[in-house]
Amino acid sequence: MTNEDKIRRAFENKDWNEIKAGDSWQIFKIMSEFVEGFEKMAKIGPCVSIFGSARTKPDNPYYLLAEEIALKLTKEGYGIISGGGPGIMEAANKGAKSGGGKSVGLNIRLPFEQSGNIYIDADKSLVFDYFFVRKTIFLKYSQGFVAMPGGFGTLDELFEALTLVQTSKIAHFPVVLVGSSYWGGLLDWIKQTLLEKEKNISPGDLDLFHVVDTADEAVRIITDFYSKYNLKPNF
């Protein structure tokens, strides 16, 4: 029985002493995920990450829009990184594949067994146990974020990216929200409550992201940005 199996069984049996004893060994598992991710992603080149709901169906307009954005970005020389699963993630990888670009999938092991979609390049598929490792890989190797409509996971990834750019922990890079009708309520709250009422952010923080409704707008924001700045790692 492996150490991971022992820890998993300890959680099932609520054996907290066994779990505590296994904590230090988890460091090596975490390190191995970082090393594998860094080594594989460093060879891929400039990429844009596309986020969104795993529940979005192929006939949904946002699925088709994500696919179009990915295809057009590959024509500009970018690879596409997704979370590796279904829905918007699948659309992103499908668009990259259609455009002949690099199609990367950073999957996560979940209780409901999210499996990788069929459009990920065989040599560019990674699977993680730890969300924080996976998000670090997203942030380190993405030259832009495109946030399609999604749920808690999409919001988590979006706000972490904005926070790290805001605090200068990573290099400034374009963050694009697609779907003004979807994001409108959240943006109103950010402006009216966070900024104007509570003053918890600065006016300039609203410039950290852009809201668009078309694939051409999304691609143009990213290409315009890198017509002025050199591509480089975010950390």
mmCIF file of the C-alpha atoms, coordinates in Angstrom:
data_MODEL
# 
_entry.id   MODEL 
# 
loop_
_atom_site.group_PDB 
_atom_site.id 
_atom_site.type_symbol 
_atom_site.label_atom_id 
_atom_site.label_alt_id 
_atom_site.label_comp_id 
_atom_site.label_asym_id 
_atom_site.label_entity_id 
_atom_site.label_seq_id 
_atom_site.pdbx_PDB_ins_code 
_atom_site.Cartn_x 
_atom_site.Cartn_y 
_atom_site.Cartn_z 
_atom_site.occupancy 
_atom_site.B_iso_or_equiv 
_atom_site.pdbx_formal_charge 
_atom_site.auth_seq_id 
_atom_site.auth_comp_id 
_atom_site.auth_asym_id 
_atom_site.auth_atom_id 
_atom_site.pdbx_PDB_model_num 
ATOM 1   C CA . MET A 1 1   ? 0.000   0.000  0.000   1.00 0.00 ? 1   MET A CA 1 
ATOM 2   C CA . THR A 1 2   ? 1.395   3.407  -0.986  1.00 0.00 ? 2   THR A CA 1 
ATOM 3   C CA . ASN A 1 3   ? 1.632   6.338  1.409   1.00 0.00 ? 3   ASN A CA 1 
ATOM 4   C CA . GLU A 1 4   ? -1.162  8.095  -0.518  1.00 0.00 ? 4   GLU A CA 1 
ATOM 5   C CA . ASP A 1 5   ? -3.390  5.042  -0.055  1.00 0.00 ? 5   ASP A CA 1 
ATOM 6   C CA . LYS A 1 6   ? -2.653  5.092  3.673   1.00 0.00 ? 6   LYS A CA 1 
ATOM 7   C CA . ILE A 1 7   ? -3.560  8.775  3.939   1.00 0.00 ? 7   ILE A CA 1 
ATOM 8   C CA . ARG A 1 8   ? -6.737  8.245  1.895   1.00 0.00 ? 8   ARG A CA 1 
ATOM 9   C CA . ARG A 1 9   ? -7.766  5.350  4.134   1.00 0.00 ? 9   ARG A CA 1 
ATOM 10  C CA . ALA A 1 10  ? -6.954  7.428  7.219   1.00 0.00 ? 10  ALA A CA 1 
ATOM 11  C CA . PHE A 1 11  ? -9.347  10.153 6.019   1.00 0.00 ? 11  PHE A CA 1 
ATOM 12  C CA . GLU A 1 12  ? -12.066 7.555  5.466   1.00 0.00 ? 12  GLU A CA 1 
ATOM 13  C CA . ASN A 1 13  ? -11.534 6.187  8.987   1.00 0.00 ? 13  ASN A CA 1 
ATOM 14  C CA . LYS A 1 14  ? -10.989 9.656  10.533  1.00 0.00 ? 14  LYS A CA 1 
ATOM 15  C CA . ASP A 1 15  ? -7.619  8.499  11.845  1.00 0.00 ? 15  ASP A CA 1 
ATOM 16  C CA . TRP A 1 16  ? -6.192  11.979 12.463  1.00 0.00 ? 16  TRP A CA 1 
ATOM 17  C CA . ASN A 1 17  ? -2.893  10.761 13.912  1.00 0.00 ? 17  ASN A CA 1 
ATOM 18  C CA . GLU A 1 18  ? -2.158  8.820  10.732  1.00 0.00 ? 18  GLU A CA 1 
ATOM 19  C CA . ILE A 1 19  ? -3.081  11.850 8.629   1.00 0.00 ? 19  ILE A CA 1 
ATOM 20  C CA . LYS A 1 20  ? -0.798  14.126 10.652  1.00 0.00 ? 20  LYS A CA 1 
ATOM 21  C CA . ALA A 1 21  ? 2.090   11.673 10.314  1.00 0.00 ? 21  ALA A CA 1 
ATOM 22  C CA . GLY A 1 22  ? 1.623   11.669 6.566   1.00 0.00 ? 22  GLY A CA 1 
ATOM 23  C CA . ASP A 1 23  ? 1.646   15.455 6.147   1.00 0.00 ? 23  ASP A CA 1 
ATOM 24  C CA . SER A 1 24  ? 5.379   15.748 5.558   1.00 0.00 ? 24  SER A CA 1 
ATOM 25  C CA . TRP A 1 25  ? 5.262   13.100 2.837   1.00 0.00 ? 25  TRP A CA 1 
ATOM 26  C CA . GLN A 1 26  ? 2.727   15.143 0.928   1.00 0.00 ? 26  GLN A CA 1 
ATOM 27  C CA . ILE A 1 27  ? 5.453   17.719 0.320   1.00 0.00 ? 27  ILE A CA 1 
ATOM 28  C CA . PHE A 1 28  ? 7.146   15.315 -2.076  1.00 0.00 ? 28  PHE A CA 1 
ATOM 29  C CA . LYS A 1 29  ? 3.918   14.728 -3.975  1.00 0.00 ? 29  LYS A CA 1 
ATOM 30  C CA . ILE A 1 30  ? 3.386   18.493 -4.240  1.00 0.00 ? 30  ILE A CA 1 
ATOM 31  C CA . MET A 1 31  ? 6.964   19.017 -5.391  1.00 0.00 ? 31  MET A CA 1 
ATOM 32  C CA . SER A 1 32  ? 6.627   16.312 -8.018  1.00 0.00 ? 32  SER A CA 1 
ATOM 33  C CA . GLU A 1 33  ? 3.551   18.038 -9.469  1.00 0.00 ? 33  GLU A CA 1 
ATOM 34  C CA . PHE A 1 34  ? 5.401   21.355 -9.653  1.00 0.00 ? 34  PHE A CA 1 
ATOM 35  C CA . VAL A 1 35  ? 8.469   19.772 -11.269 1.00 0.00 ? 35  VAL A CA 1 
ATOM 36  C CA . GLU A 1 36  ? 6.467   17.871 -13.878 1.00 0.00 ? 36  GLU A CA 1 
ATOM 37  C CA . GLY A 1 37  ? 4.383   20.944 -14.681 1.00 0.00 ? 37  GLY A CA 1 
ATOM 38  C CA . PHE A 1 38  ? 7.371   23.280 -14.968 1.00 0.00 ? 38  PHE A CA 1 
ATOM 39  C CA . GLU A 1 39  ? 9.371   20.887 -17.121 1.00 0.00 ? 39  GLU A CA 1 
ATOM 40  C CA . LYS A 1 40  ? 6.569   20.141 -19.539 1.00 0.00 ? 40  LYS A CA 1 
ATOM 41  C CA . MET A 1 41  ? 5.133   23.650 -19.850 1.00 0.00 ? 41  MET A CA 1 
ATOM 42  C CA . ALA A 1 42  ? 8.511   25.381 -20.302 1.00 0.00 ? 42  ALA A CA 1 
ATOM 43  C CA . LYS A 1 43  ? 8.836   23.672 -23.686 1.00 0.00 ? 43  LYS A CA 1 
ATOM 44  C CA . ILE A 1 44  ? 5.460   24.695 -25.083 1.00 0.00 ? 44  ILE A CA 1 
ATOM 45  C CA . GLY A 1 45  ? 5.858   28.413 -25.775 1.00 0.00 ? 45  GLY A CA 1 
ATOM 46  C CA . PRO A 1 46  ? 3.422   31.350 -25.560 1.00 0.00 ? 46  PRO A CA 1 
ATOM 47  C CA . CYS A 1 47  ? -0.093  30.313 -24.547 1.00 0.00 ? 47  CYS A CA 1 
ATOM 48  C CA . VAL A 1 48  ? -3.423  31.831 -23.589 1.00 0.00 ? 48  VAL A CA 1 
ATOM 49  C CA . SER A 1 49  ? -5.628  30.189 -20.963 1.00 0.00 ? 49  SER A CA 1 
ATOM 50  C CA . ILE A 1 50  ? -9.349  29.915 -21.585 1.00 0.00 ? 50  ILE A CA 1 
ATOM 51  C CA . PHE A 1 51  ? -11.557 29.287 -18.551 1.00 0.00 ? 51  PHE A CA 1 
ATOM 52  C CA . GLY A 1 52  ? -15.248 28.521 -18.206 1.00 0.00 ? 52  GLY A CA 1 
ATOM 53  C CA . SER A 1 53  ? -17.877 26.091 -17.065 1.00 0.00 ? 53  SER A CA 1 
ATOM 54  C CA . ALA A 1 54  ? -17.480 22.348 -17.470 1.00 0.00 ? 54  ALA A CA 1 
ATOM 55  C CA . ARG A 1 55  ? -21.289 22.178 -17.801 1.00 0.00 ? 55  ARG A CA 1 
ATOM 56  C CA . THR A 1 56  ? -21.566 24.178 -21.014 1.00 0.00 ? 56  THR A CA 1 
ATOM 57  C CA . LYS A 1 57  ? -22.986 22.044 -23.846 1.00 0.00 ? 57  LYS A CA 1 
ATOM 58  C CA . PRO A 1 58  ? -21.599 21.973 -27.407 1.00 0.00 ? 58  PRO A CA 1 
ATOM 59  C CA . ASP A 1 59  ? -24.670 23.749 -28.801 1.00 0.00 ? 59  ASP A CA 1 
ATOM 60  C CA . ASN A 1 60  ? -24.372 26.621 -26.319 1.00 0.00 ? 60  ASN A CA 1 
ATOM 61  C CA . PRO A 1 61  ? -23.354 29.955 -27.923 1.00 0.00 ? 61  PRO A CA 1 
ATOM 62  C CA . TYR A 1 62  ? -20.565 30.370 -25.366 1.00 0.00 ? 62  TYR A CA 1 
ATOM 63  C CA . TYR A 1 63  ? -19.114 26.971 -26.290 1.00 0.00 ? 63  TYR A CA 1 
ATOM 64  C CA . LEU A 1 64  ? -19.025 28.009 -29.934 1.00 0.00 ? 64  LEU A CA 1 
ATOM 65  C CA . LEU A 1 65  ? -17.553 31.392 -29.014 1.00 0.00 ? 65  LEU A CA 1 
ATOM 66  C CA . ALA A 1 66  ? -14.796 29.806 -26.912 1.00 0.00 ? 66  ALA A CA 1 
ATOM 67  C CA . GLU A 1 67  ? -13.965 27.501 -29.808 1.00 0.00 ? 67  GLU A CA 1 
ATOM 68  C CA . GLU A 1 68  ? -13.769 30.479 -32.188 1.00 0.00 ? 68  GLU A CA 1 
ATOM 69  C CA . ILE A 1 69  ? -11.553 32.480 -29.822 1.00 0.00 ? 69  ILE A CA 1 
ATOM 70  C CA . ALA A 1 70  ? -9.158  29.558 -29.424 1.00 0.00 ? 70  ALA A CA 1 
ATOM 71  C CA . LEU A 1 71  ? -8.943  28.974 -33.164 1.00 0.00 ? 71  LEU A CA 1 
ATOM 72  C CA . LYS A 1 72  ? -8.223  32.648 -33.872 1.00 0.00 ? 72  LYS A CA 1 
ATOM 73  C CA . LEU A 1 73  ? -5.599  32.830 -31.139 1.00 0.00 ? 73  LEU A CA 1 
ATOM 74  C CA . THR A 1 74  ? -3.760  29.854 -32.630 1.00 0.00 ? 74  THR A CA 1 
ATOM 75  C CA . LYS A 1 75  ? -3.676  31.710 -35.942 1.00 0.00 ? 75  LYS A CA 1 
ATOM 76  C CA . GLU A 1 76  ? -1.827  34.475 -34.066 1.00 0.00 ? 76  GLU A CA 1 
ATOM 77  C CA . GLY A 1 77  ? 0.760   31.965 -32.854 1.00 0.00 ? 77  GLY A CA 1 
ATOM 78  C CA . TYR A 1 78  ? -0.544  31.203 -29.366 1.00 0.00 ? 78  TYR A CA 1 
ATOM 79  C CA . GLY A 1 79  ? -1.084  27.800 -27.839 1.00 0.00 ? 79  GLY A CA 1 
ATOM 80  C CA . ILE A 1 80  ? -4.243  27.252 -25.808 1.00 0.00 ? 80  ILE A CA 1 
ATOM 81  C CA . ILE A 1 81  ? -4.373  26.067 -22.208 1.00 0.00 ? 81  ILE A CA 1 
ATOM 82  C CA . SER A 1 82  ? -7.599  24.783 -20.695 1.00 0.00 ? 82  SER A CA 1 
ATOM 83  C CA . GLY A 1 83  ? -8.566  22.959 -17.539 1.00 0.00 ? 83  GLY A CA 1 
ATOM 84  C CA . GLY A 1 84  ? -8.651  19.804 -19.617 1.00 0.00 ? 84  GLY A CA 1 
ATOM 85  C CA . GLY A 1 85  ? -12.251 18.795 -18.984 1.00 0.00 ? 85  GLY A CA 1 
ATOM 86  C CA . PRO A 1 86  ? -15.588 19.121 -20.818 1.00 0.00 ? 86  PRO A CA 1 
ATOM 87  C CA . GLY A 1 87  ? -17.677 22.205 -21.579 1.00 0.00 ? 87  GLY A CA 1 
ATOM 88  C CA . ILE A 1 88  ? -15.807 25.439 -22.256 1.00 0.00 ? 88  ILE A CA 1 
ATOM 89  C CA . MET A 1 89  ? -12.517 23.629 -21.632 1.00 0.00 ? 89  MET A CA 1 
ATOM 90  C CA . GLU A 1 90  ? -13.295 21.172 -24.392 1.00 0.00 ? 90  GLU A CA 1 
ATOM 91  C CA . ALA A 1 91  ? -14.324 24.013 -26.707 1.00 0.00 ? 91  ALA A CA 1 
ATOM 92  C CA . ALA A 1 92  ? -10.993 25.750 -26.124 1.00 0.00 ? 92  ALA A CA 1 
ATOM 93  C CA . ASN A 1 93  ? -8.976  22.638 -26.919 1.00 0.00 ? 93  ASN A CA 1 
ATOM 94  C CA . LYS A 1 94  ? -11.180 21.887 -29.904 1.00 0.00 ? 94  LYS A CA 1 
ATOM 95  C CA . GLY A 1 95  ? -10.567 25.352 -31.323 1.00 0.00 ? 95  GLY A CA 1 
ATOM 96  C CA . ALA A 1 96  ? -6.824  24.991 -30.799 1.00 0.00 ? 96  ALA A CA 1 
ATOM 97  C CA . LYS A 1 97  ? -6.846  21.643 -32.556 1.00 0.00 ? 97  LYS A CA 1 
ATOM 98  C CA . SER A 1 98  ? -8.858  23.024 -35.478 1.00 0.00 ? 98  SER A CA 1 
ATOM 99  C CA . GLY A 1 99  ? -6.405  25.889 -35.840 1.00 0.00 ? 99  GLY A CA 1 
ATOM 100 C CA . GLY A 1 100 ? -3.392  23.591 -35.841 1.00 0.00 ? 100 GLY A CA 1 
ATOM 101 C CA . GLY A 1 101 ? -2.122  25.106 -32.597 1.00 0.00 ? 101 GLY A CA 1 
ATOM 102 C CA . LYS A 1 102 ? -0.793  23.647 -29.393 1.00 0.00 ? 102 LYS A CA 1 
ATOM 103 C CA . SER A 1 103 ? -3.598  22.270 -27.250 1.00 0.00 ? 103 SER A CA 1 
ATOM 104 C CA . VAL A 1 104 ? -2.786  21.930 -23.541 1.00 0.00 ? 104 VAL A CA 1 
ATOM 105 C CA . GLY A 1 105 ? -4.964  20.402 -20.835 1.00 0.00 ? 105 GLY A CA 1 
ATOM 106 C CA . LEU A 1 106 ? -4.314  20.864 -17.106 1.00 0.00 ? 106 LEU A CA 1 
ATOM 107 C CA . ASN A 1 107 ? -6.759  18.421 -15.585 1.00 0.00 ? 107 ASN A CA 1 
ATOM 108 C CA . ILE A 1 108 ? -7.584  17.839 -11.933 1.00 0.00 ? 108 ILE A CA 1 
ATOM 109 C CA . ARG A 1 109 ? -8.506  14.629 -10.145 1.00 0.00 ? 109 ARG A CA 1 
ATOM 110 C CA . LEU A 1 110 ? -11.969 15.094 -8.652  1.00 0.00 ? 110 LEU A CA 1 
ATOM 111 C CA . PRO A 1 111 ? -14.393 12.797 -6.821  1.00 0.00 ? 111 PRO A CA 1 
ATOM 112 C CA . PHE A 1 112 ? -16.687 12.737 -9.852  1.00 0.00 ? 112 PHE A CA 1 
ATOM 113 C CA . GLU A 1 113 ? -13.783 11.701 -12.097 1.00 0.00 ? 113 GLU A CA 1 
ATOM 114 C CA . GLN A 1 114 ? -13.380 14.565 -14.547 1.00 0.00 ? 114 GLN A CA 1 
ATOM 115 C CA . SER A 1 115 ? -11.630 13.048 -17.553 1.00 0.00 ? 115 SER A CA 1 
ATOM 116 C CA . GLY A 1 116 ? -9.543  14.784 -20.180 1.00 0.00 ? 116 GLY A CA 1 
ATOM 117 C CA . ASN A 1 117 ? -11.269 15.813 -23.403 1.00 0.00 ? 117 ASN A CA 1 
ATOM 118 C CA . ILE A 1 118 ? -10.234 14.294 -26.737 1.00 0.00 ? 118 ILE A CA 1 
ATOM 119 C CA . TYR A 1 119 ? -8.828  17.526 -28.201 1.00 0.00 ? 119 TYR A CA 1 
ATOM 120 C CA . ILE A 1 120 ? -5.781  17.795 -25.926 1.00 0.00 ? 120 ILE A CA 1 
ATOM 121 C CA . ASP A 1 121 ? -2.423  17.005 -27.524 1.00 0.00 ? 121 ASP A CA 1 
ATOM 122 C CA . ALA A 1 122 ? -1.213  13.669 -26.184 1.00 0.00 ? 122 ALA A CA 1 
ATOM 123 C CA . ASP A 1 123 ? 2.107   15.119 -25.048 1.00 0.00 ? 123 ASP A CA 1 
ATOM 124 C CA . LYS A 1 124 ? 0.527   18.204 -23.456 1.00 0.00 ? 124 LYS A CA 1 
ATOM 125 C CA . SER A 1 125 ? -1.828  16.657 -20.929 1.00 0.00 ? 125 SER A CA 1 
ATOM 126 C CA . LEU A 1 126 ? -1.133  16.997 -17.207 1.00 0.00 ? 126 LEU A CA 1 
ATOM 127 C CA . VAL A 1 127 ? -3.214  15.765 -14.289 1.00 0.00 ? 127 VAL A CA 1 
ATOM 128 C CA . PHE A 1 128 ? -3.003  17.323 -10.821 1.00 0.00 ? 128 PHE A CA 1 
ATOM 129 C CA . ASP A 1 129 ? -4.166  16.388 -7.336  1.00 0.00 ? 129 ASP A CA 1 
ATOM 130 C CA . TYR A 1 130 ? -3.724  19.897 -5.948  1.00 0.00 ? 130 TYR A CA 1 
ATOM 131 C CA . PHE A 1 131 ? -5.693  22.896 -7.172  1.00 0.00 ? 131 PHE A CA 1 
ATOM 132 C CA . PHE A 1 132 ? -3.052  25.368 -5.983  1.00 0.00 ? 132 PHE A CA 1 
ATOM 133 C CA . VAL A 1 133 ? -0.322  23.645 -8.006  1.00 0.00 ? 133 VAL A CA 1 
ATOM 134 C CA . ARG A 1 134 ? -2.555  23.592 -11.069 1.00 0.00 ? 134 ARG A CA 1 
ATOM 135 C CA . LYS A 1 135 ? -3.368  27.304 -10.699 1.00 0.00 ? 135 LYS A CA 1 
ATOM 136 C CA . THR A 1 136 ? 0.316   28.161 -10.382 1.00 0.00 ? 136 THR A CA 1 
ATOM 137 C CA . ILE A 1 137 ? 0.996   26.409 -13.689 1.00 0.00 ? 137 ILE A CA 1 
ATOM 138 C CA . PHE A 1 138 ? -1.885  28.299 -15.318 1.00 0.00 ? 138 PHE A CA 1 
ATOM 139 C CA . LEU A 1 139 ? -0.551  31.621 -14.076 1.00 0.00 ? 139 LEU A CA 1 
ATOM 140 C CA . LYS A 1 140 ? 3.111   31.017 -14.791 1.00 0.00 ? 140 LYS A CA 1 
ATOM 141 C CA . TYR A 1 141 ? 2.707   29.881 -18.383 1.00 0.00 ? 141 TYR A CA 1 
ATOM 142 C CA . SER A 1 142 ? -0.217  31.980 -19.656 1.00 0.00 ? 142 SER A CA 1 
ATOM 143 C CA . GLN A 1 143 ? 0.303   35.190 -21.569 1.00 0.00 ? 143 GLN A CA 1 
ATOM 144 C CA . GLY A 1 144 ? -3.378  36.010 -21.272 1.00 0.00 ? 144 GLY A CA 1 
ATOM 145 C CA . PHE A 1 145 ? -6.569  34.855 -19.541 1.00 0.00 ? 145 PHE A CA 1 
ATOM 146 C CA . VAL A 1 146 ? -9.900  34.571 -21.313 1.00 0.00 ? 146 VAL A CA 1 
ATOM 147 C CA . ALA A 1 147 ? -12.732 34.023 -18.825 1.00 0.00 ? 147 ALA A CA 1 
ATOM 148 C CA . MET A 1 148 ? -15.884 32.611 -20.367 1.00 0.00 ? 148 MET A CA 1 
ATOM 149 C CA . PRO A 1 149 ? -19.082 32.189 -18.308 1.00 0.00 ? 149 PRO A CA 1 
ATOM 150 C CA . GLY A 1 150 ? -18.493 29.720 -15.506 1.00 0.00 ? 150 GLY A CA 1 
ATOM 151 C CA . GLY A 1 151 ? -19.040 28.918 -11.862 1.00 0.00 ? 151 GLY A CA 1 
ATOM 152 C CA . PHE A 1 152 ? -17.017 29.002 -8.649  1.00 0.00 ? 152 PHE A CA 1 
ATOM 153 C CA . GLY A 1 153 ? -13.927 27.514 -10.270 1.00 0.00 ? 153 GLY A CA 1 
ATOM 154 C CA . THR A 1 154 ? -13.890 30.139 -13.003 1.00 0.00 ? 154 THR A CA 1 
ATOM 155 C CA . LEU A 1 155 ? -14.356 32.929 -10.451 1.00 0.00 ? 155 LEU A CA 1 
ATOM 156 C CA . ASP A 1 156 ? -11.572 31.498 -8.310  1.00 0.00 ? 156 ASP A CA 1 
ATOM 157 C CA . GLU A 1 157 ? -9.128  31.464 -11.220 1.00 0.00 ? 157 GLU A CA 1 
ATOM 158 C CA . LEU A 1 158 ? -10.205 34.888 -12.423 1.00 0.00 ? 158 LEU A CA 1 
ATOM 159 C CA . PHE A 1 159 ? -9.888  36.664 -9.087  1.00 0.00 ? 159 PHE A CA 1 
ATOM 160 C CA . GLU A 1 160 ? -6.599  35.015 -8.224  1.00 0.00 ? 160 GLU A CA 1 
ATOM 161 C CA . ALA A 1 161 ? -5.160  36.258 -11.519 1.00 0.00 ? 161 ALA A CA 1 
ATOM 162 C CA . LEU A 1 162 ? -6.499  39.779 -10.915 1.00 0.00 ? 162 LEU A CA 1 
ATOM 163 C CA . THR A 1 163 ? -5.172  39.816 -7.352  1.00 0.00 ? 163 THR A CA 1 
ATOM 164 C CA . LEU A 1 164 ? -1.681  38.744 -8.389  1.00 0.00 ? 164 LEU A CA 1 
ATOM 165 C CA . VAL A 1 165 ? -1.545  41.353 -11.145 1.00 0.00 ? 165 VAL A CA 1 
ATOM 166 C CA . GLN A 1 166 ? -2.970  44.032 -8.828  1.00 0.00 ? 166 GLN A CA 1 
ATOM 167 C CA . THR A 1 167 ? -0.310  43.315 -6.177  1.00 0.00 ? 167 THR A CA 1 
ATOM 168 C CA . SER A 1 168 ? 2.505   42.995 -8.757  1.00 0.00 ? 168 SER A CA 1 
ATOM 169 C CA . LYS A 1 169 ? 3.186   39.400 -7.766  1.00 0.00 ? 169 LYS A CA 1 
ATOM 170 C CA . ILE A 1 170 ? 3.063   38.478 -11.436 1.00 0.00 ? 170 ILE A CA 1 
ATOM 171 C CA . ALA A 1 171 ? 3.667   40.509 -14.573 1.00 0.00 ? 171 ALA A CA 1 
ATOM 172 C CA . HIS A 1 172 ? 0.757   42.491 -15.957 1.00 0.00 ? 172 HIS A CA 1 
ATOM 173 C CA . PHE A 1 173 ? -0.986  40.587 -18.720 1.00 0.00 ? 173 PHE A CA 1 
ATOM 174 C CA . PRO A 1 174 ? -4.353  40.832 -20.474 1.00 0.00 ? 174 PRO A CA 1 
ATOM 175 C CA . VAL A 1 175 ? -7.439  39.460 -18.714 1.00 0.00 ? 175 VAL A CA 1 
ATOM 176 C CA . VAL A 1 176 ? -10.538 39.274 -20.899 1.00 0.00 ? 176 VAL A CA 1 
ATOM 177 C CA . LEU A 1 177 ? -14.083 38.551 -19.716 1.00 0.00 ? 177 LEU A CA 1 
ATOM 178 C CA . VAL A 1 178 ? -16.327 37.310 -22.509 1.00 0.00 ? 178 VAL A CA 1 
ATOM 179 C CA . GLY A 1 179 ? -20.061 37.985 -22.296 1.00 0.00 ? 179 GLY A CA 1 
ATOM 180 C CA . SER A 1 180 ? -21.149 41.406 -21.048 1.00 0.00 ? 180 SER A CA 1 
ATOM 181 C CA . SER A 1 181 ? -24.638 40.155 -20.198 1.00 0.00 ? 181 SER A CA 1 
ATOM 182 C CA . TYR A 1 182 ? -23.176 37.321 -18.107 1.00 0.00 ? 182 TYR A CA 1 
ATOM 183 C CA . TRP A 1 183 ? -20.604 39.382 -16.237 1.00 0.00 ? 183 TRP A CA 1 
ATOM 184 C CA . GLY A 1 184 ? -22.659 42.590 -16.038 1.00 0.00 ? 184 GLY A CA 1 
ATOM 185 C CA . GLY A 1 185 ? -24.165 42.031 -12.596 1.00 0.00 ? 185 GLY A CA 1 
ATOM 186 C CA . LEU A 1 186 ? -20.803 41.164 -11.075 1.00 0.00 ? 186 LEU A CA 1 
ATOM 187 C CA . LEU A 1 187 ? -19.172 44.194 -12.685 1.00 0.00 ? 187 LEU A CA 1 
ATOM 188 C CA . ASP A 1 188 ? -21.923 46.486 -11.380 1.00 0.00 ? 188 ASP A CA 1 
ATOM 189 C CA . TRP A 1 189 ? -21.293 45.161 -7.860  1.00 0.00 ? 189 TRP A CA 1 
ATOM 190 C CA . ILE A 1 190 ? -17.543 45.647 -8.213  1.00 0.00 ? 190 ILE A CA 1 
ATOM 191 C CA . LYS A 1 191 ? -18.009 49.247 -9.340  1.00 0.00 ? 191 LYS A CA 1 
ATOM 192 C CA . GLN A 1 192 ? -20.862 50.265 -7.042  1.00 0.00 ? 192 GLN A CA 1 
ATOM 193 C CA . THR A 1 193 ? -19.931 48.372 -3.885  1.00 0.00 ? 193 THR A CA 1 
ATOM 194 C CA . LEU A 1 194 ? -16.220 47.562 -3.936  1.00 0.00 ? 194 LEU A CA 1 
ATOM 195 C CA . LEU A 1 195 ? -15.132 50.828 -5.540  1.00 0.00 ? 195 LEU A CA 1 
ATOM 196 C CA . GLU A 1 196 ? -17.664 53.591 -4.915  1.00 0.00 ? 196 GLU A CA 1 
ATOM 197 C CA . LYS A 1 197 ? -19.373 52.593 -1.666  1.00 0.00 ? 197 LYS A CA 1 
ATOM 198 C CA . GLU A 1 198 ? -16.719 50.713 0.311   1.00 0.00 ? 198 GLU A CA 1 
ATOM 199 C CA . LYS A 1 199 ? -13.591 51.962 -1.497  1.00 0.00 ? 199 LYS A CA 1 
ATOM 200 C CA . ASN A 1 200 ? -11.991 48.529 -1.207  1.00 0.00 ? 200 ASN A CA 1 
ATOM 201 C CA . ILE A 1 201 ? -10.330 48.833 -4.606  1.00 0.00 ? 201 ILE A CA 1 
ATOM 202 C CA . SER A 1 202 ? -8.804  51.713 -6.565  1.00 0.00 ? 202 SER A CA 1 
ATOM 203 C CA . PRO A 1 203 ? -10.310 53.163 -9.775  1.00 0.00 ? 203 PRO A CA 1 
ATOM 204 C CA . GLY A 1 204 ? -7.298  51.902 -11.714 1.00 0.00 ? 204 GLY A CA 1 
ATOM 205 C CA . ASP A 1 205 ? -8.105  48.308 -10.711 1.00 0.00 ? 205 ASP A CA 1 
ATOM 206 C CA . LEU A 1 206 ? -10.982 48.380 -13.188 1.00 0.00 ? 206 LEU A CA 1 
ATOM 207 C CA . ASP A 1 207 ? -8.359  48.620 -15.931 1.00 0.00 ? 207 ASP A CA 1 
ATOM 208 C CA . LEU A 1 208 ? -6.957  45.189 -15.023 1.00 0.00 ? 208 LEU A CA 1 
ATOM 209 C CA . PHE A 1 209 ? -9.587  43.476 -17.179 1.00 0.00 ? 209 PHE A CA 1 
ATOM 210 C CA . HIS A 1 210 ? -11.610 44.000 -20.348 1.00 0.00 ? 210 HIS A CA 1 
ATOM 211 C CA . VAL A 1 211 ? -15.169 42.913 -21.171 1.00 0.00 ? 211 VAL A CA 1 
ATOM 212 C CA . VAL A 1 212 ? -16.004 41.830 -24.723 1.00 0.00 ? 212 VAL A CA 1 
ATOM 213 C CA . ASP A 1 213 ? -18.696 40.013 -26.648 1.00 0.00 ? 213 ASP A CA 1 
ATOM 214 C CA . THR A 1 214 ? -16.936 38.764 -29.774 1.00 0.00 ? 214 THR A CA 1 
ATOM 215 C CA . ALA A 1 215 ? -13.987 36.561 -30.621 1.00 0.00 ? 215 ALA A CA 1 
ATOM 216 C CA . ASP A 1 216 ? -12.332 39.314 -32.644 1.00 0.00 ? 216 ASP A CA 1 
ATOM 217 C CA . GLU A 1 217 ? -12.463 41.719 -29.687 1.00 0.00 ? 217 GLU A CA 1 
ATOM 218 C CA . ALA A 1 218 ? -10.951 39.133 -27.338 1.00 0.00 ? 218 ALA A CA 1 
ATOM 219 C CA . VAL A 1 219 ? -8.118  38.303 -29.722 1.00 0.00 ? 219 VAL A CA 1 
ATOM 220 C CA . ARG A 1 220 ? -7.443  41.951 -30.511 1.00 0.00 ? 220 ARG A CA 1 
ATOM 221 C CA . ILE A 1 221 ? -6.973  42.859 -26.839 1.00 0.00 ? 221 ILE A CA 1 
ATOM 222 C CA . ILE A 1 222 ? -4.314  40.173 -26.462 1.00 0.00 ? 222 ILE A CA 1 
ATOM 223 C CA . THR A 1 223 ? -2.511  40.869 -29.731 1.00 0.00 ? 223 THR A CA 1 
ATOM 224 C CA . ASP A 1 224 ? -2.575  44.639 -29.166 1.00 0.00 ? 224 ASP A CA 1 
ATOM 225 C CA . PHE A 1 225 ? -1.064  44.162 -25.719 1.00 0.00 ? 225 PHE A CA 1 
ATOM 226 C CA . TYR A 1 226 ? 1.850   42.129 -27.050 1.00 0.00 ? 226 TYR A CA 1 
ATOM 227 C CA . SER A 1 227 ? 2.449   44.547 -29.884 1.00 0.00 ? 227 SER A CA 1 
ATOM 228 C CA . LYS A 1 228 ? 3.690   46.874 -27.122 1.00 0.00 ? 228 LYS A CA 1 
ATOM 229 C CA . TYR A 1 229 ? 5.222   44.433 -24.623 1.00 0.00 ? 229 TYR A CA 1 
ATOM 230 C CA . ASN A 1 230 ? 7.524   41.457 -24.992 1.00 0.00 ? 230 ASN A CA 1 
ATOM 231 C CA . LEU A 1 231 ? 6.322   37.971 -24.229 1.00 0.00 ? 231 LEU A CA 1 
ATOM 232 C CA . LYS A 1 232 ? 7.937   36.711 -21.029 1.00 0.00 ? 232 LYS A CA 1 
ATOM 233 C CA . PRO A 1 233 ? 7.185   34.361 -18.106 1.00 0.00 ? 233 PRO A CA 1 
ATOM 234 C CA . ASN A 1 234 ? 4.749   35.751 -15.560 1.00 0.00 ? 234 ASN A CA 1 
ATOM 235 C CA . PHE A 1 235 ? 6.900   34.922 -12.506 1.00 0.00 ? 235 PHE A CA 1 
# 
